Protein backbone atom coordinates (compact mmCIF):
# COMPACT_ATOMS: atom_id res chain seq x y z
CA UNK A 1 0.00 0.00 0.00
CA UNK A 2 2.66 2.43 1.00
CA UNK A 3 5.18 1.67 -1.70
CA UNK A 4 3.12 3.57 -4.21
CA UNK A 5 2.69 6.53 -1.91
CA UNK A 6 6.00 8.15 -2.52
CA UNK A 7 6.06 7.74 -6.24
CA UNK A 8 2.56 9.11 -6.67
CA UNK A 9 1.73 11.21 -3.64
CA UNK A 10 -1.52 12.48 -5.06
CA UNK A 11 -2.91 9.04 -5.78
CA UNK A 12 -6.31 8.61 -4.23
CA UNK A 13 -7.45 5.36 -2.72
CA UNK A 14 -10.10 5.03 -5.39
CA UNK A 15 -7.96 4.71 -8.54
CA UNK A 16 -6.16 1.42 -8.41
CA UNK A 17 -4.09 -0.06 -11.18
CA UNK A 18 -4.04 -3.83 -11.62
CA UNK A 19 -0.62 -3.98 -9.92
CA UNK A 20 -2.08 -2.30 -6.88
CA UNK A 21 -4.97 -4.73 -6.84
CA UNK A 22 -2.64 -7.74 -6.93
CA UNK A 23 -0.54 -6.20 -4.19
CA UNK A 24 -3.59 -5.45 -2.08
CA UNK A 25 -4.75 -9.05 -2.54
CA UNK A 26 -1.41 -10.44 -1.37
CA UNK A 27 -1.39 -8.09 1.61
CA UNK A 28 -4.91 -9.11 2.61
CA UNK A 29 -4.10 -12.82 2.42
CA UNK A 30 -0.90 -12.31 4.44
CA UNK A 31 -2.74 -10.26 7.04
CA UNK A 32 -5.50 -12.82 7.36
CA UNK A 33 -2.88 -15.54 7.80
CA UNK A 34 -1.03 -13.62 10.51
CA UNK A 35 -4.29 -12.70 12.18
CA UNK A 36 -6.23 -15.95 12.25
CA UNK A 37 -4.26 -19.21 12.05
CA UNK A 38 -0.75 -18.01 12.99
CA UNK A 39 -1.23 -17.08 16.68
CA UNK A 40 -2.72 -20.51 17.35
CA UNK A 41 0.16 -22.32 15.66
CA UNK A 42 3.01 -20.75 17.57
CA UNK A 43 4.44 -21.56 20.98
CA UNK A 44 3.75 -19.06 23.73
CA UNK A 45 7.31 -17.75 23.40
CA UNK A 46 6.86 -16.72 19.77
CA UNK A 47 3.38 -15.33 20.44
CA UNK A 48 5.02 -13.14 23.06
CA UNK A 49 7.75 -12.09 20.61
CA UNK A 50 5.24 -11.28 17.87
CA UNK A 51 3.16 -9.16 20.25
CA UNK A 52 6.33 -7.22 21.02
CA UNK A 53 7.02 -6.89 17.31
CA UNK A 54 3.54 -5.46 16.80
CA UNK A 55 3.96 -2.92 19.59
CA UNK A 56 7.38 -1.80 18.39
CA UNK A 57 6.21 -1.61 14.78
CA UNK A 58 3.70 0.99 15.92
CA UNK A 59 6.43 2.90 17.79
CA UNK A 60 8.62 2.66 14.70
CA UNK A 61 5.73 3.93 12.60
CA UNK A 62 5.67 7.12 14.66
CA UNK A 63 9.39 7.73 14.14
CA UNK A 64 9.13 6.65 10.52
CA UNK A 65 6.52 9.36 9.89
CA UNK A 66 8.55 12.01 11.69
CA UNK A 67 11.79 11.23 9.88
CA UNK A 68 10.58 10.13 6.48
CA UNK A 69 7.67 12.49 5.97
CA UNK A 70 8.61 15.68 7.78
CA UNK A 71 12.36 15.28 8.16
CA UNK A 72 12.33 15.63 11.96
CA UNK A 73 14.57 13.32 13.98
CA UNK A 74 13.59 12.30 17.48
CA UNK A 75 16.14 10.52 19.63
CA UNK A 76 13.73 9.95 22.49
CA UNK A 77 10.84 7.86 21.18
CA UNK A 78 11.31 5.12 23.77
CA UNK A 79 10.85 7.74 26.50
CA UNK A 80 7.60 8.73 24.78
CA UNK A 81 6.63 5.05 24.79
CA UNK A 82 7.33 4.96 28.53
CA UNK A 83 5.15 8.03 28.91
CA UNK A 84 2.37 6.25 27.02
CA UNK A 85 2.64 3.22 29.30
CA UNK A 86 2.58 5.49 32.33
CA UNK A 87 -0.55 7.29 31.16
CA UNK A 88 -2.22 3.98 30.31
CA UNK A 89 -1.44 2.55 33.73
CA UNK A 90 -2.62 5.77 35.38
CA UNK A 91 -5.93 5.66 33.53
CA UNK A 92 -6.35 1.95 34.12
CA UNK A 93 -6.02 2.38 37.90
CA UNK A 94 -8.31 5.38 37.92
CA UNK A 95 -11.28 3.15 37.31
CA UNK A 96 -12.55 0.14 35.47
CA UNK A 97 -12.66 1.74 32.04
CA UNK A 98 -12.88 -0.57 29.04
CA UNK A 99 -9.56 -1.36 27.35
CA UNK A 100 -10.14 0.53 24.08
CA UNK A 101 -10.87 3.66 26.13
CA UNK A 102 -7.64 3.13 28.08
CA UNK A 103 -5.71 2.83 24.80
CA UNK A 104 -7.36 5.90 23.37
CA UNK A 105 -6.72 7.79 26.59
CA UNK A 106 -3.05 6.76 26.57
CA UNK A 107 -2.77 7.92 22.97
CA UNK A 108 -4.50 11.23 23.59
CA UNK A 109 -2.65 11.89 26.86
CA UNK A 110 0.71 11.24 25.23
CA UNK A 111 -0.37 13.32 22.27
CA UNK A 112 -1.08 16.32 24.49
CA UNK A 113 2.28 15.93 26.25
CA UNK A 114 4.09 15.43 22.95
CA UNK A 115 2.49 18.51 21.46
CA UNK A 116 3.30 20.60 24.51
CA UNK A 117 6.91 19.51 24.13
CA UNK A 118 6.82 20.02 20.41
CA UNK A 119 5.47 23.56 20.49
CA UNK A 120 8.58 25.25 21.92
CA UNK A 121 10.92 22.75 20.28
CA UNK A 122 9.67 23.73 16.84
CA UNK A 123 11.69 26.90 17.07
CA UNK A 124 14.70 24.65 16.86
CA UNK A 125 15.37 22.55 13.88
CA UNK A 126 17.51 19.78 12.53
CA UNK A 127 20.35 18.88 14.83
CA UNK A 128 19.12 21.02 17.72
CA UNK A 129 15.65 19.52 17.68
CA UNK A 130 17.16 16.02 17.72
CA UNK A 131 19.37 16.97 20.65
CA UNK A 132 16.52 18.50 22.63
CA UNK A 133 14.53 15.27 22.21
CA UNK A 134 17.57 13.43 23.54
CA UNK A 135 17.67 15.77 26.54
CA UNK A 136 13.93 15.37 27.14
CA UNK A 137 14.25 11.60 26.92
CA UNK A 138 17.01 11.75 29.51
CA UNK A 139 14.87 13.90 31.80
CA UNK A 140 11.81 11.66 31.42
CA UNK A 141 13.90 8.56 32.11
CA UNK A 142 15.33 10.04 35.32
CA UNK A 143 11.87 11.19 36.47
CA UNK A 144 10.32 7.78 35.79
CA UNK A 145 13.17 6.02 37.60
CA UNK A 146 12.04 7.89 40.71
CA UNK A 147 8.27 7.99 40.34
CA UNK A 148 7.97 4.52 38.81
CA UNK A 149 4.83 3.30 37.11
CA UNK A 150 1.38 3.35 38.74
CA UNK A 151 0.52 -0.06 40.17
CA UNK A 152 -2.44 0.64 42.37
CA UNK A 153 -0.76 2.82 45.01
CA UNK A 154 -2.23 5.97 46.54
CA UNK A 155 -2.04 9.49 45.15
CA UNK A 156 -1.55 10.78 41.63
CA UNK A 157 1.72 8.93 41.04
CA UNK A 158 0.03 5.76 42.21
CA UNK A 159 3.13 3.71 42.86
CA UNK A 160 3.46 1.37 45.80
CA UNK A 161 6.33 -0.89 46.77
CA UNK A 162 3.79 -3.36 48.08
CA UNK A 163 3.74 -5.93 45.29
CA UNK A 164 0.43 -7.66 45.16
CA UNK A 165 0.79 -8.87 41.63
CA UNK A 166 -1.32 -6.11 40.14
CA UNK A 167 -0.90 -6.01 36.39
CA UNK A 168 -0.34 -2.46 35.18
CA UNK A 169 -3.17 -2.54 32.68
CA UNK A 170 -5.74 -5.35 32.51
CA UNK A 171 -6.21 -6.91 29.10
CA UNK A 172 -9.64 -6.69 27.49
CA UNK A 173 -12.04 -9.51 28.33
CA UNK A 174 -12.08 -10.75 24.75
CA UNK A 175 -8.30 -11.07 24.63
CA UNK A 176 -7.12 -12.36 27.98
CA UNK A 177 -4.93 -15.21 26.75
CA UNK A 178 -1.77 -14.59 24.76
CA UNK A 179 -2.80 -15.60 21.21
CA UNK A 180 -6.02 -13.62 21.51
CA UNK A 181 -4.09 -10.60 22.75
CA UNK A 182 -1.69 -10.90 19.82
CA UNK A 183 -4.67 -10.78 17.45
CA UNK A 184 -6.07 -7.81 19.35
CA UNK A 185 -2.73 -5.98 19.12
CA UNK A 186 -2.46 -6.69 15.40
CA UNK A 187 -5.94 -5.30 14.80
CA UNK A 188 -5.06 -2.16 16.73
CA UNK A 189 -1.84 -1.99 14.73
CA UNK A 190 -3.71 -2.23 11.43
CA UNK A 191 -6.08 0.55 12.47
CA UNK A 192 -3.11 2.77 13.37
CA UNK A 193 -1.29 1.99 10.11
CA UNK A 194 -4.44 2.90 8.20
CA UNK A 195 -4.65 6.11 10.22
CA UNK A 196 -1.07 6.91 9.25
CA UNK A 197 -1.70 6.00 5.62
CA UNK A 198 -4.76 8.21 5.56
CA UNK A 199 -2.65 11.10 6.83
CA UNK A 200 0.18 10.48 4.39
CA UNK A 201 -2.15 10.30 1.41
CA UNK A 202 -4.23 13.25 2.42
CA UNK A 203 -3.64 16.93 2.89
CA UNK A 204 -1.19 16.57 5.84
CA UNK A 205 0.99 14.22 3.81
CA UNK A 206 1.29 16.72 0.98
CA UNK A 207 2.05 19.52 3.42
CA UNK A 208 4.72 17.40 5.11
CA UNK A 209 6.28 16.58 1.74
CA UNK A 210 6.42 20.29 0.93
CA UNK A 211 8.04 21.07 4.29
CA UNK A 212 10.56 18.28 3.85
CA UNK A 213 11.60 19.55 0.44
CA UNK A 214 12.02 23.18 1.41
CA UNK A 215 10.53 25.14 4.25
CA UNK A 216 10.67 28.54 2.54
CA UNK A 217 8.99 27.09 -0.57
CA UNK A 218 6.31 25.45 1.55
CA UNK A 219 5.76 28.74 3.34
CA UNK A 220 5.48 30.55 0.02
CA UNK A 221 2.97 27.99 -1.17
CA UNK A 222 0.80 28.81 1.81
CA UNK A 223 1.49 25.73 3.89
CA UNK A 224 1.04 26.39 7.59
CA UNK A 225 4.40 25.01 8.70
CA UNK A 226 3.87 25.29 12.44
CA UNK A 227 0.50 23.59 12.27
CA UNK A 228 1.66 20.66 10.17
CA UNK A 229 4.90 20.10 12.09
CA UNK A 230 2.90 20.07 15.31
CA UNK A 231 0.40 17.76 13.63
CA UNK A 232 3.22 15.33 12.83
CA UNK A 233 4.44 15.50 16.42
CA UNK A 234 0.92 14.94 17.70
CA UNK A 235 0.29 12.00 15.39
CA UNK A 236 3.61 10.33 16.22
CA UNK A 237 3.00 10.83 19.95
CA UNK A 238 -0.52 9.46 19.63
CA UNK A 239 0.73 6.32 17.87
CA UNK A 240 3.51 5.85 20.41
CA UNK A 241 1.10 6.44 23.30
CA UNK A 242 -1.32 3.76 22.07
CA UNK A 243 1.67 1.44 21.63
CA UNK A 244 2.59 2.22 25.25
CA UNK A 245 -0.90 1.14 26.33
CA UNK A 246 -0.63 -2.08 24.33
CA UNK A 247 2.81 -2.73 25.83
CA UNK A 248 1.56 -2.14 29.38
CA UNK A 249 -1.20 -4.71 28.99
CA UNK A 250 1.20 -7.08 27.23
CA UNK A 251 3.98 -7.24 29.80
CA UNK A 252 1.74 -7.00 32.86
CA UNK A 253 4.22 -5.19 35.08
CA UNK A 254 6.15 -2.10 34.05
CA UNK A 255 9.69 -1.32 35.07
CA UNK A 256 11.86 1.62 34.14
CA UNK A 257 14.62 -0.56 32.72
CA UNK A 258 12.29 -1.66 29.92
CA UNK A 259 12.64 1.83 28.48
CA UNK A 260 16.33 2.63 28.12
CA UNK A 261 18.00 5.46 26.25
CA UNK A 262 19.94 2.81 24.36
CA UNK A 263 16.63 1.49 23.01
CA UNK A 264 15.79 4.95 21.67
CA UNK A 265 19.03 4.87 19.69
CA UNK A 266 18.42 1.27 18.58
CA UNK A 267 14.95 2.29 17.46
CA UNK A 268 16.44 5.04 15.34
CA UNK A 269 18.84 2.49 13.83
CA UNK A 270 16.17 -0.05 12.95
CA UNK A 271 13.81 2.59 11.59
CA UNK A 272 16.59 3.86 9.33
CA UNK A 273 17.47 0.33 8.29
CA UNK A 274 13.85 -0.57 7.66
CA UNK A 275 13.48 2.48 5.48
CA UNK A 276 11.87 5.78 6.32
CA UNK A 277 10.23 6.51 2.98
CA UNK A 278 7.79 3.66 3.19
CA UNK A 279 5.38 2.68 5.93
CA UNK A 280 6.48 -0.93 5.39
CA UNK A 281 9.80 0.12 6.86
CA UNK A 282 8.09 0.38 10.25
CA UNK A 283 7.15 -3.31 10.19
CA UNK A 284 10.68 -4.26 9.14
CA UNK A 285 11.93 -2.08 12.00
CA UNK A 286 9.63 -3.83 14.48
CA UNK A 287 10.93 -7.20 13.31
CA UNK A 288 14.53 -6.02 13.62
CA UNK A 289 13.94 -4.62 17.07
CA UNK A 290 12.14 -7.55 18.68
CA UNK A 291 12.13 -10.59 16.34
CA UNK A 292 15.84 -10.79 15.45
CA UNK A 293 17.01 -10.68 19.09
CA UNK A 294 14.64 -13.58 19.85
CA UNK A 295 16.00 -15.54 16.87
CA UNK A 296 19.60 -14.95 17.95
CA UNK A 297 18.67 -15.92 21.48
CA UNK A 298 17.21 -19.15 20.13
CA UNK A 299 20.45 -19.91 18.33
CA UNK A 300 22.43 -19.23 21.48
CA UNK A 301 24.12 -16.15 20.05
CA UNK A 302 24.54 -12.99 22.13
CA UNK A 303 22.10 -10.20 21.33
CA UNK A 304 25.04 -7.76 21.48
CA UNK A 305 25.91 -8.89 17.96
CA UNK A 306 22.71 -7.20 16.84
CA UNK A 307 23.65 -3.95 18.55
CA UNK A 308 26.88 -4.00 16.54
CA UNK A 309 24.98 -4.93 13.39
CA UNK A 310 22.52 -2.05 13.90
CA UNK A 311 25.43 0.32 14.37
CA UNK A 312 26.89 -0.81 11.06
CA UNK A 313 23.37 -0.56 9.65
CA UNK A 314 23.06 3.14 10.53
CA UNK A 315 26.34 3.89 8.77
CA UNK A 316 25.44 1.78 5.76
CA UNK A 317 22.02 3.37 5.35
CA UNK A 318 23.33 6.91 5.71
CA UNK A 319 26.23 6.31 3.33
CA UNK A 320 24.68 4.27 0.57
CA UNK A 321 21.00 3.46 0.92
CA UNK A 322 18.83 6.26 2.25
CA UNK A 323 15.70 4.30 1.37
CA UNK A 324 16.52 1.47 3.77
CA UNK A 325 15.63 -2.17 3.37
CA UNK A 326 12.03 -1.62 2.30
CA UNK A 327 13.31 0.11 -0.84
CA UNK A 328 16.55 -1.77 -1.29
CA UNK A 329 15.15 -5.25 -0.90
CA UNK A 330 12.59 -5.06 -3.72
CA UNK A 331 15.24 -3.44 -5.93
CA UNK A 332 17.76 -6.17 -5.11
CA UNK A 333 15.13 -8.82 -5.74
CA UNK A 334 14.31 -7.26 -9.09
CA UNK A 335 18.01 -7.22 -9.95
CA UNK A 336 18.32 -10.84 -8.84
CA UNK A 337 15.28 -11.80 -10.89
CA UNK A 338 16.85 -10.05 -13.90
CA UNK A 339 20.11 -11.93 -13.39
CA UNK A 340 18.33 -15.24 -13.10
CA UNK A 341 16.26 -14.50 -16.19
CA UNK A 342 19.42 -13.63 -18.13
CA UNK A 343 21.22 -16.71 -16.82
CA UNK A 344 18.33 -18.88 -17.91
CA UNK A 345 18.17 -17.24 -21.31
CA UNK A 346 21.91 -17.28 -21.98
CA UNK A 347 22.36 -21.04 -22.51
CA UNK A 348 19.59 -20.86 -25.07
CA UNK A 349 21.15 -17.99 -26.99
CA UNK A 350 24.25 -19.77 -28.42
CA UNK A 351 22.10 -22.56 -29.81
CA UNK A 352 20.10 -20.09 -31.78
CA UNK A 353 23.23 -18.38 -33.15
CA UNK A 354 24.70 -21.68 -34.36
CA UNK B 1 16.97 24.20 54.16
CA UNK B 2 20.15 22.15 54.62
CA UNK B 3 23.05 23.87 56.36
CA UNK B 4 26.24 25.04 54.71
CA UNK B 5 27.99 22.00 56.19
CA UNK B 6 25.79 19.70 54.16
CA UNK B 7 26.75 21.37 50.93
CA UNK B 8 30.52 21.32 51.30
CA UNK B 9 31.26 17.77 50.11
CA UNK B 10 28.94 18.24 47.15
CA UNK B 11 30.74 21.38 46.04
CA UNK B 12 33.84 19.22 45.60
CA UNK B 13 32.08 16.41 43.71
CA UNK B 14 30.21 19.00 41.68
CA UNK B 15 33.36 20.83 40.66
CA UNK B 16 35.08 17.57 39.73
CA UNK B 17 32.14 16.33 37.67
CA UNK B 18 31.78 19.80 36.16
CA UNK B 19 35.42 19.70 35.14
CA UNK B 20 34.88 16.50 33.21
CA UNK B 21 31.66 17.80 31.65
CA UNK B 22 33.60 20.87 30.55
CA UNK B 23 36.43 18.69 29.22
CA UNK B 24 34.04 16.54 27.17
CA UNK B 25 32.07 19.57 26.08
CA UNK B 26 35.17 21.32 24.79
CA UNK B 27 36.25 18.13 22.97
CA UNK B 28 32.89 17.96 21.23
CA UNK B 29 32.64 21.66 20.42
CA UNK B 30 36.11 21.82 18.85
CA UNK B 31 35.36 18.82 16.66
CA UNK B 32 31.95 20.21 15.72
CA UNK B 33 33.42 23.58 14.79
CA UNK B 34 36.24 22.13 12.73
CA UNK B 35 34.43 19.28 10.96
CA UNK B 36 30.71 19.93 11.41
CA UNK B 37 30.32 16.58 13.15
CA UNK B 38 28.72 16.39 16.57
CA UNK B 39 30.28 13.21 17.88
CA UNK B 40 27.58 11.42 19.87
CA UNK B 41 29.90 8.42 20.25
CA UNK B 42 32.18 10.54 22.45
CA UNK B 43 31.04 8.76 25.62
CA UNK B 44 31.13 5.28 24.11
CA UNK B 45 34.73 5.77 22.94
CA UNK B 46 35.77 6.94 26.42
CA UNK B 47 33.89 4.06 28.05
CA UNK B 48 35.62 1.46 25.88
CA UNK B 49 39.00 3.07 26.56
CA UNK B 50 38.30 2.91 30.30
CA UNK B 51 37.28 -0.76 30.07
CA UNK B 52 40.48 -1.59 28.20
CA UNK B 53 42.44 0.27 30.89
CA UNK B 54 40.58 -1.74 33.54
CA UNK B 55 41.50 -4.95 31.76
CA UNK B 56 45.17 -3.98 31.63
CA UNK B 57 45.27 -2.85 35.25
CA UNK B 58 43.50 -5.90 36.64
CA UNK B 59 44.31 -8.78 34.33
CA UNK B 60 47.84 -8.16 33.07
CA UNK B 61 51.19 -7.70 34.72
CA UNK B 62 51.86 -4.47 32.84
CA UNK B 63 52.28 -1.34 34.92
CA UNK B 64 49.03 0.53 35.53
CA UNK B 65 50.30 3.57 33.72
CA UNK B 66 50.29 1.63 30.44
CA UNK B 67 46.59 1.03 30.92
CA UNK B 68 45.83 4.71 31.40
CA UNK B 69 47.95 5.64 28.41
CA UNK B 70 46.27 3.00 26.25
CA UNK B 71 42.86 4.35 27.30
CA UNK B 72 43.67 7.86 26.10
CA UNK B 73 45.36 6.62 22.93
CA UNK B 74 42.48 4.27 22.16
CA UNK B 75 40.13 7.26 22.25
CA UNK B 76 42.35 9.12 19.82
CA UNK B 77 42.88 6.23 17.42
CA UNK B 78 39.26 5.07 17.20
CA UNK B 79 37.94 8.60 16.76
CA UNK B 80 40.59 9.38 14.15
CA UNK B 81 39.82 6.14 12.32
CA UNK B 82 36.12 6.99 12.23
CA UNK B 83 36.87 10.51 11.08
CA UNK B 84 39.15 9.39 8.26
CA UNK B 85 36.79 6.64 7.09
CA UNK B 86 33.40 8.30 7.42
CA UNK B 87 34.20 12.00 7.60
CA UNK B 88 34.83 12.65 3.89
CA UNK B 89 31.87 10.69 2.41
CA UNK B 90 29.48 12.47 4.78
CA UNK B 91 31.15 15.89 4.57
CA UNK B 92 28.53 17.42 2.28
CA UNK B 93 25.56 16.12 4.25
CA UNK B 94 23.40 17.85 6.82
CA UNK B 95 24.78 18.23 10.38
CA UNK B 96 21.94 16.03 11.57
CA UNK B 97 23.00 13.19 9.27
CA UNK B 98 26.60 13.45 10.43
CA UNK B 99 25.56 13.34 14.08
CA UNK B 100 23.25 10.38 13.42
CA UNK B 101 26.10 8.49 11.75
CA UNK B 102 28.18 8.77 14.92
CA UNK B 103 25.35 7.01 16.72
CA UNK B 104 26.26 4.06 14.49
CA UNK B 105 29.76 4.09 15.96
CA UNK B 106 28.26 4.41 19.45
CA UNK B 107 26.10 1.32 18.91
CA UNK B 108 29.01 -0.69 17.49
CA UNK B 109 31.14 0.16 20.52
CA UNK B 110 28.25 -0.44 22.95
CA UNK B 111 27.56 -3.86 21.46
CA UNK B 112 31.24 -4.76 21.53
CA UNK B 113 31.61 -3.62 25.14
CA UNK B 114 28.61 -5.49 26.42
CA UNK B 115 29.72 -8.57 24.47
CA UNK B 116 33.32 -8.57 25.72
CA UNK B 117 32.88 -7.29 29.25
CA UNK B 118 29.17 -8.02 29.99
CA UNK B 119 27.09 -5.46 31.83
CA UNK B 120 28.61 -6.17 35.23
CA UNK B 121 29.44 -3.01 37.18
CA UNK B 122 33.15 -2.53 37.81
CA UNK B 123 35.15 0.00 39.70
CA UNK B 124 38.22 1.87 38.64
CA UNK B 125 40.42 3.61 41.16
CA UNK B 126 43.08 5.85 39.74
CA UNK B 127 46.22 6.17 41.90
CA UNK B 128 45.47 9.86 42.29
CA UNK B 129 42.34 8.97 44.28
CA UNK B 130 44.52 7.63 47.12
CA UNK B 131 46.24 10.95 47.64
CA UNK B 132 43.91 13.34 49.32
CA UNK B 133 43.83 16.75 50.86
CA UNK B 134 42.05 17.68 54.03
CA UNK B 135 40.20 20.94 53.60
CA UNK B 136 39.02 21.29 57.17
CA UNK B 137 35.71 19.50 56.96
CA UNK B 138 35.92 17.73 53.62
CA UNK B 139 38.44 15.45 51.99
CA UNK B 140 39.49 16.28 48.45
CA UNK B 141 41.31 13.67 46.43
CA UNK B 142 43.66 14.35 43.56
CA UNK B 143 41.43 12.75 40.94
CA UNK B 144 38.83 15.39 41.69
CA UNK B 145 41.41 18.16 41.52
CA UNK B 146 42.82 16.64 38.34
CA UNK B 147 39.34 16.56 36.74
CA UNK B 148 38.69 20.23 37.38
CA UNK B 149 42.25 21.26 36.44
CA UNK B 150 42.21 19.23 33.25
CA UNK B 151 38.91 20.83 32.27
CA UNK B 152 40.34 24.31 32.76
CA UNK B 153 43.78 23.58 31.28
CA UNK B 154 42.37 21.90 28.18
CA UNK B 155 39.98 24.79 27.61
CA UNK B 156 42.73 27.38 27.91
CA UNK B 157 45.17 25.24 25.91
CA UNK B 158 42.64 24.67 23.14
CA UNK B 159 41.79 28.35 23.09
CA UNK B 160 45.44 29.31 22.76
CA UNK B 161 46.00 26.59 20.17
CA UNK B 162 43.13 27.85 18.04
CA UNK B 163 44.32 31.42 18.43
CA UNK B 164 48.07 31.23 17.92
CA UNK B 165 49.03 28.16 15.86
CA UNK B 166 48.61 27.85 12.12
CA UNK B 167 46.77 24.53 12.50
CA UNK B 168 44.42 26.19 14.96
CA UNK B 169 43.85 29.08 12.58
CA UNK B 170 43.08 26.58 9.84
CA UNK B 171 40.51 24.94 12.10
CA UNK B 172 38.86 28.25 12.80
CA UNK B 173 38.79 28.98 9.10
CA UNK B 174 37.16 25.61 8.46
CA UNK B 175 34.55 26.38 11.10
CA UNK B 176 33.65 29.55 9.24
CA UNK B 177 33.60 28.37 5.67
CA UNK B 178 34.79 25.05 4.30
CA UNK B 179 34.74 25.98 0.64
CA UNK B 180 36.73 29.19 0.96
CA UNK B 181 39.20 27.53 3.32
CA UNK B 182 39.81 24.74 0.81
CA UNK B 183 40.24 27.30 -1.96
CA UNK B 184 42.90 29.08 0.07
CA UNK B 185 45.01 25.93 0.00
CA UNK B 186 44.42 24.64 3.50
CA UNK B 187 44.73 20.84 3.51
CA UNK B 188 41.18 20.28 4.74
CA UNK B 189 41.43 16.54 5.27
CA UNK B 190 44.63 16.82 7.30
CA UNK B 191 43.27 19.62 9.49
CA UNK B 192 40.10 17.66 10.07
CA UNK B 193 42.11 14.56 10.97
CA UNK B 194 43.98 16.61 13.57
CA UNK B 195 40.67 17.73 15.06
CA UNK B 196 39.39 14.15 15.15
CA UNK B 197 42.57 12.98 16.87
CA UNK B 198 42.57 15.78 19.44
CA UNK B 199 38.91 15.33 20.26
CA UNK B 200 39.43 11.57 20.52
CA UNK B 201 42.31 11.94 22.97
CA UNK B 202 40.09 14.17 25.10
CA UNK B 203 37.31 11.57 25.00
CA UNK B 204 39.75 8.93 26.26
CA UNK B 205 40.88 11.14 29.13
CA UNK B 206 37.30 12.05 30.01
CA UNK B 207 36.29 8.38 29.97
CA UNK B 208 39.15 7.49 32.32
CA UNK B 209 38.27 10.24 34.79
CA UNK B 210 34.54 9.48 34.69
CA UNK B 211 35.15 5.77 35.27
CA UNK B 212 36.72 6.75 38.58
CA UNK B 213 34.36 9.59 39.53
CA UNK B 214 31.08 8.00 38.46
CA UNK B 215 31.66 4.27 37.99
CA UNK B 216 32.82 1.93 35.26
CA UNK B 217 29.74 0.77 33.40
CA UNK B 218 29.48 0.85 29.62
CA UNK B 219 25.93 2.16 29.29
CA UNK B 220 26.26 4.78 32.05
CA UNK B 221 29.49 6.19 30.65
CA UNK B 222 28.18 6.14 27.10
CA UNK B 223 25.08 8.11 27.95
CA UNK B 224 26.86 10.48 30.30
CA UNK B 225 27.80 12.12 27.02
CA UNK B 226 24.26 13.52 27.04
CA UNK B 227 25.02 15.40 30.24
CA UNK B 228 28.28 16.75 28.81
CA UNK B 229 26.39 17.68 25.69
CA UNK B 230 24.22 19.89 27.86
CA UNK B 231 27.24 22.11 28.54
CA UNK B 232 28.13 22.23 24.85
CA UNK B 233 24.53 23.07 23.94
CA UNK B 234 24.34 25.91 26.45
CA UNK B 235 27.36 27.31 24.61
CA UNK B 236 25.41 26.79 21.35
CA UNK B 237 28.26 24.55 20.15
CA UNK B 238 30.32 27.65 19.53
CA UNK B 239 32.29 29.08 22.42
CA UNK B 240 34.66 26.87 24.38
CA UNK B 241 34.87 29.39 27.22
CA UNK B 242 31.11 29.29 27.69
CA UNK B 243 31.31 25.49 27.47
CA UNK B 244 33.81 25.46 30.34
CA UNK B 245 31.64 27.67 32.53
CA UNK B 246 28.46 25.83 31.59
CA UNK B 247 30.10 22.47 32.30
CA UNK B 248 31.15 23.51 35.76
CA UNK B 249 27.73 25.06 36.48
CA UNK B 250 25.96 21.90 35.31
CA UNK B 251 28.21 19.75 37.49
CA UNK B 252 27.74 22.03 40.50
CA UNK B 253 23.97 22.28 40.18
CA UNK B 254 23.64 18.51 39.77
CA UNK B 255 25.68 17.87 42.91
CA UNK B 256 24.30 20.71 45.03
CA UNK B 257 20.72 19.52 44.62
CA UNK B 258 21.65 16.35 46.52
CA UNK B 259 21.10 17.71 50.09
CA UNK B 260 17.54 18.80 49.25
CA UNK B 261 15.84 15.54 50.14
CA UNK B 262 12.55 16.23 48.36
CA UNK B 263 14.18 16.65 44.95
CA UNK B 264 17.44 14.82 45.58
CA UNK B 265 16.40 11.83 43.51
CA UNK B 266 15.68 14.03 40.54
CA UNK B 267 19.16 15.59 40.51
CA UNK B 268 20.28 13.70 37.42
CA UNK B 269 17.67 15.66 35.49
CA UNK B 270 19.60 18.88 36.13
CA UNK B 271 21.83 18.80 33.02
CA UNK B 272 18.87 18.09 30.75
CA UNK B 273 16.62 20.68 32.30
CA UNK B 274 19.38 23.31 32.17
CA UNK B 275 20.14 22.50 28.54
CA UNK B 276 16.48 22.54 27.51
CA UNK B 277 15.83 25.86 29.25
CA UNK B 278 19.00 27.36 27.78
CA UNK B 279 18.23 26.15 24.27
CA UNK B 280 14.68 27.41 24.35
CA UNK B 281 15.75 30.72 25.87
CA UNK B 282 18.50 31.26 23.33
CA UNK B 283 16.19 30.52 20.44
CA UNK B 284 13.29 32.63 21.72
CA UNK B 285 13.73 35.25 19.02
CA UNK B 286 13.99 32.77 16.20
CA UNK B 287 11.11 32.63 13.78
CA UNK B 288 9.49 29.24 13.70
CA UNK B 289 9.50 28.77 9.99
CA UNK B 290 13.03 29.64 8.89
CA UNK B 291 15.06 26.86 10.30
CA UNK B 292 17.18 24.83 7.95
CA UNK B 293 20.87 24.56 8.72
CA UNK B 294 20.92 27.35 11.27
CA UNK B 295 23.01 26.96 14.36
Interface residues (C-beta under 8 A of the other chain):
Chain A: X73 X75 X120 X121 X122 X123 X124 X125 X126 X127 X128 X130 X131 X132 X134 X135 X136 X138 X139 X142 X143 X145 X146 X214 X215 X216 X219 X225 X226 X260 X261 X262 X265 X266 X268 X269 X272 X302 X304 X305 X306 X307 X308 X309 X310 X311 X312 X313 X314 X315 X318 X319
Chain B: X38 X86 X89 X90 X93 X94 X95 X96 X97 X99 X100 X101 X103 X104 X105 X106 X107 X108 X109 X110 X111 X112 X114 X115 X219 X222 X223 X226 X227 X229 X230 X233 X265 X266 X268 X269 X271 X272 X273 X275 X276 X279 X280 X283 X284 X286 X288 X289 X290 X291 X292 X293 X294 X295
